[in-house]
Amino acid sequence: MSTTTTTSPRITATPEDRALKAKHAAMWASGSYRTVVEDVVGSLGGILVDTVDVRPGQRVLDVAAGTGTSAIPAARRGADVVATDLTPELLDVGRAATAAEGLDITWQTADAEALPFADAEFDVVLSSIGVMFAPHHQLAADELVRVTRSGGTIGVLSWTPEGFIGQMFAAMKPYAPAPPPGASPAPLWGRADHVRALFGDEVTDLVARQQALRVERFADGAEFRDFFKANYGPTIAVYRFLADDPEKVAALDADLAALGDRFLADGAMAWEYLLVTGRRS
């Protein structure tokens, strides 16, 4: 068993974009995204891998892989897997899990909007609640397509705007700094029409499935809020932005707790996501 590591990220060219990507990487390294994966969202990557039916021997790329929630189940199926992410700290978590399990995955720091791979290099290209956070959606979609071979499979799983996480971002938006020019809201990847427009004629046989993750981790909205304040990078970033304004902190506290309570029923939440699959033309 071996794990290959490449740590030279290929970041898009402008100084402004490099600064933005560095900020994003630091945001996702804050808190403990590993805890979010282990306690709540870890099963999504396996759902994506099962849906596209990854096969032994296929060359698979997991884009914006985080800790490898799609990469690891793909490797378990016998695929030749490369996992990339903008945040090295997340890849380190996945690398340790890979070593413990005896799997062979290449972990590589890379920008989803400028992937360091040749055209048509992969049989399957995946991203589970990952590529949606790349700020320039068309660039990211074009890269997913570019590195997939003709007839190969693309699979993307994203939170929907109307679902719980999409509504969490909507609740945080009034308290957050303005997005940089040209950046698109992450939950738009959870709209089938948006994804179809991004891929255009480059992807055929596109199928969009709206499903929900059942979450039983939180007893009430306040517990959800405190968990995300401690562990989830985007939430941590908003609270840091508000740190000198206790009134706004209290207002966001109330809004997030109310959101959690609104979605909680009989001890569980349903976190809606969109799973899109298609074939490279």
N, C-alpha and C positions, 0 to 999 in steps of 0.2 A: 504494500500500500504506500502511496506517495501523494502528497498534495503540492501542487505547483503554485508559486506565488509570484505575481507581477505587480509592482507597486507604482509604476509610472503612469499616472492618469493622463488621458488625452482630453484636455479641456478646450472648449471652443474659444476663439481667438481674442475677443475684445477684453480689455482690462475690466470693464464693467461686468461682463459675464463671468469672468474668472472670480471676481469678488463675490458675485451672487452665488456661484457654485460653492465657494469656500464657506459662505454663510450657511447655505443649506446643509453642507456636510457637518458643520459644527452643531447645527440645530438637531440633526438626527443622532449625533453622538451624545447629546445631553440627556439627562435622565437615565432610563433603562428600557430601551426598546425591547431588549431581550425579555424583560418581564411582561411587557404587553403581548409579545408573541407567545410566551409560555402559558400565560394566564387566560388569553382571550382569542387571538387571531391566528394562532399557529396552524390550524387545520385548513385554512384557505388555500395554501400552496399545494397541499395534497389533492384538494378538490380540483384545482386547475390541472394538475398533472394527470389525474384520473380522467378528466373530461377529454383532454387531447389524446389520451392513451399513448403515452410515451413508451417506446419499444426498446428492447436491448440493442445496443450498438448504434443507436441514433446519436448524432451530435447535437446537443441541446445547449442553448444559451438562456440563462435566467438573468434578465435585465432589471436593474434596481432591486437586486435580490435580497437586500437586507441581510438577515442572518441565515438565509438559504431555505426558506420554507417551501419553495418549489424545487430548488436545486437538489436538496437532499432526497426527497421522495423520487425525483427523476433518476438520481444515481442508484437508489435502491432497486429500480427497475432494470438496471444494467445499462443505462445510457452513458455516453461520454459527455460529461457536463462541465460547462464553464459558468461560474457565477460572478457577476459584476455588480458593483455598487459605488456610489460617489463617496461613501463614508467607510474608511478602512476599519474603524472600530466595530462596525456591524459585521464586516467580513471576518474579523478575528473571532467573533462568537461562533459563526458558522464553521470556520476552520477547526476550532476546538471540538465542536460536535462531530464533524466529519472524522477527525482523527480518532475520537473515542469509539466511533461506530465502524471504523475500518473501511470507509468509503474513499473513492478517489475522485476528487473534484478540484478543478483549477479555480482559485479565487483571485480575482483581478479588480483592482481599483479602476473605475472607468466612468465616464460621463455618458448617460443614456442618450444625450443629444449629439454625441460624437464618439461612437463606439470604435475601438481600435482593432477592428476586424475587417477582413476582406469581404467583398460582395459575395453573397450566396454561400457563405461559409457554413451555415447551420441548417439541419433538417427541421428543427423545432426551436422557436423563439418564444419565451414566456415572460410574463411579468405579473406578479400578484401584489396588489395594492402598493406598487412601486413606481412604475413609469408614470403613473398618473400625477406624481408630484414633480416631475420635470417641468420647468416653467413654460417652455415653448413646445406646445403640444405637437405642432406639425413637424418640427425638427425631430422630436422623439419618435413619432409614428414613422417618419421617413427612414429613420435608422433601423427600426424593427423590421421594416420591409426589406431594406437594402441587404442586411446580413442573412436573410432567409433565402434558401435556394428556391428555384422555381418548383412549384408543387409542394413546398414545405409548409409546415403548420405554424401559425401565429396564434397565441392565446393570451388574452389580457383580462385580468380580474380587477375591478375598480369599485370603490364605494359610489353609490348613487347620490345625486344632489338631494333627493327627497328622503333618503334613508337616514339612519341615526348619525353616522359619522359626517355625512354631508350637512345635516342640520347642526351638528356641533361646530363645523367650520363656519356656517352661516351665523351662529350665535357669537362666535369669537370675532367675526369680521369687523364690527363697529369698534372694537377695542384694539385691533391690530394696526401696525403701520401699513401705509398704502403699499400695494404690490408694485414691483418695478415695472416700468413701461414694457409692454409687449407680453407680459406674463398672463397666462390663462388660469382660471380657477381649477384646482385639481379635480373636484367632483364632476366636471364636464365629461371626463372619461367614463363616467357612469351613465351617460346618455347614448343610446344606440345610434341616434342620428348624428351625433357629434363624431363618434368613432367611425361610422361609415364615411362621413365627409373627409376625415383625416386619411383614411386608407384609399378612398376613391376606387379607381379601377385596378389598383395594384394588388388588391386582395379579393378573391372570389369565394363563393360558398360561405359568406359571412353569416354566422348564427349568433344571436344575442339572447342570453338567458338571464332573467332577473330572478335572483334567489336571495335567501336571507341566512345569515349566521345566527344561530341561537346562542345567546350569551346569558349565563346564569351566575356570573361572577359577582354581581353587585346587589346589595340588599336595598339600596335606595339611590336616588340621584346624587346625594352628597358623597356617598362612597365612590361612585363613578368619578365624580369631579376630583376628589382628592387623589384617586389612583392616577388619573391623567395628568394632574398638576405635578405629580412626583415623577412620572415615568415617560410621558409622551412628548417628544421634542417640540412639535408645533404648539402644543398647549403651554409648555414651559416657556417658549419664546414669547408668547403673548403676555404671560404674567410678568416676565422680566421687563417687557416694554412698559408695563403699567406700574412697576415697582414703586415709583414715587408718587402715585396717586391712589391712596387707600380707598377713596370713594368708588373709583372705577374698579378696583380689585374686588370690593364687596359686591358691586353690581354684577360683575362677571361671575363671581362665586354663585350668586343667586340664580343667574340665567342658566348656568351649566347644571346646577342641581335641579332646577325646574325641568330642563330638557330631559335629564335622566329619569326623573319621576314620570314624565309624560310618556316615555317609551317603555316603562317597566310595567309588566302585567303578569300576575301570578308567578312572581319571582324570576321572570326572564325578560330579556329584550330580544327583538329581532333586528339585526343590523343588515340592511339591504345592500346588495352589491349586484353589479352587472358582470357577467362572464361572457366574453366575446371570443369566438374562434373563427378562423378562416384559413384560406390557402393562398400562398403567394402565386400571383399570376405567372 
